[in-house]
Amino acid sequence: MTTLRYSVVPRIFERGYPVVEVTRGKRSGVVANVSAIGCIGVVIVATRGEAGPGEVLVKIRGGSEAFIAWSPEPLPKGTTVLVIDERGSRAVDVSAWTDPLRPDPPNP
């Protein structure tokens, strides 16, 4: 007797309704939850240090995702950052980052 394995994979809402994909013994295309710690991002809404968070676009899971970003010191928009900790699923602690392998672009 052969046992068939079914799995239900939630997907993004389409036309306002949740969509699920039922697979029959196949791997789904959904990426598992991956930690953002150690990922590089760019500040898209300036942080205010201890006074309040900003927002950062982080390269993660084969794409880019926006996270609420906290930092010890204020960081302006456009600053490259390194994720140093997570505060739940959609909030991170960041620190300014200069890539040691990528030299600064020449100033015009």
C-alpha positions as CSV (number, residue, x, y, z in Angstrom):
1,M,0.0,0.0,0.0
2,T,1.4,3.4,-1.0
3,T,0.9,6.3,1.4
4,L,0.5,9.7,-0.3
5,R,1.6,12.8,1.5
6,Y,-0.3,16.0,1.1
7,S,0.7,19.4,2.3
8,V,-1.1,22.7,2.3
9,V,1.0,25.8,1.7
10,P,-0.5,29.2,2.5
11,R,0.2,31.9,-0.2
12,I,-0.3,35.6,-0.5
13,F,-3.8,36.9,-0.8
14,E,-5.1,37.1,-4.4
15,R,-8.2,39.2,-5.1
16,G,-8.7,39.7,-1.4
17,Y,-9.0,36.0,-0.6
18,P,-6.4,33.7,1.0
19,V,-5.0,31.2,-1.5
20,V,-3.6,27.8,-0.5
21,E,-1.6,25.4,-2.7
22,V,-2.1,21.7,-2.1
23,T,0.9,19.7,-3.2
24,R,0.9,15.9,-3.6
25,G,4.2,14.5,-2.4
26,K,6.2,17.5,-3.8
27,R,8.3,20.1,-2.1
28,S,6.6,23.5,-2.0
29,G,8.3,26.7,-3.2
30,V,7.9,28.4,0.2
31,V,11.1,29.5,2.0
32,A,11.3,28.6,5.6
33,N,11.6,31.3,8.3
34,V,15.2,32.5,8.2
35,S,16.8,34.7,10.8
36,A,17.6,38.3,9.6
37,I,20.6,38.5,11.9
38,G,23.8,39.1,9.9
39,C,21.9,40.4,6.8
40,I,22.7,43.7,5.1
41,G,20.1,46.3,4.5
42,V,19.6,50.0,3.6
43,V,17.7,52.5,5.8
44,I,14.5,53.7,3.9
45,V,13.0,55.7,6.8
46,A,15.6,57.4,9.1
47,T,15.9,56.0,12.6
48,R,15.9,58.3,15.6
49,G,18.2,56.3,17.9
50,E,16.6,55.6,21.3
51,A,13.8,58.1,20.5
52,G,12.2,55.8,17.9
53,P,12.5,53.4,15.1
54,G,12.8,53.8,11.4
55,E,12.5,51.3,8.5
56,V,15.1,49.2,6.7
57,L,15.0,47.2,3.5
58,V,16.9,43.9,4.2
59,K,18.2,41.4,1.6
60,I,16.8,38.1,2.9
61,R,15.2,34.9,1.6
62,G,16.3,35.6,-2.0
63,G,14.7,39.0,-2.1
64,S,14.3,42.2,-0.1
65,E,11.9,42.8,2.8
66,A,11.1,45.8,4.9
67,F,11.5,45.7,8.7
68,I,11.0,48.1,11.5
69,A,14.5,49.2,12.5
70,W,15.9,50.3,15.9
71,S,19.4,51.6,16.3
72,P,21.5,53.0,19.2
73,E,22.2,56.2,17.4
74,P,20.2,58.1,14.7
75,L,20.8,56.8,11.1
76,P,19.9,58.9,8.1
77,K,18.0,57.5,5.0
78,G,20.3,55.6,2.7
79,T,22.7,54.3,5.4
80,T,23.9,50.8,4.8
81,V,23.2,48.7,7.9
82,L,23.9,45.3,9.4
83,V,21.1,43.5,11.3
84,I,22.5,42.7,14.8
85,D,19.4,41.4,16.6
86,E,15.7,40.6,16.1
87,R,12.7,42.0,18.1
88,G,10.0,39.6,17.0
89,S,9.2,38.7,13.4
90,R,9.2,42.1,11.7
91,A,11.4,44.3,13.9
92,V,15.2,44.3,14.0
93,D,18.1,46.1,15.7
94,V,20.6,47.5,13.2
95,S,24.0,49.2,13.2
96,A,25.7,51.3,10.5
97,W,27.9,49.1,8.3
98,T,30.7,49.7,5.9
99,D,31.6,46.7,3.8
100,P,35.3,46.1,4.2
101,L,35.5,44.3,0.8
102,R,33.8,47.1,-1.2
103,P,35.8,50.3,-1.3
104,D,33.9,53.6,-1.1
105,P,32.9,55.0,-4.5
106,P,35.0,58.0,-5.7
107,N,33.6,61.4,-4.9
108,P,32.7,63.5,-7.9
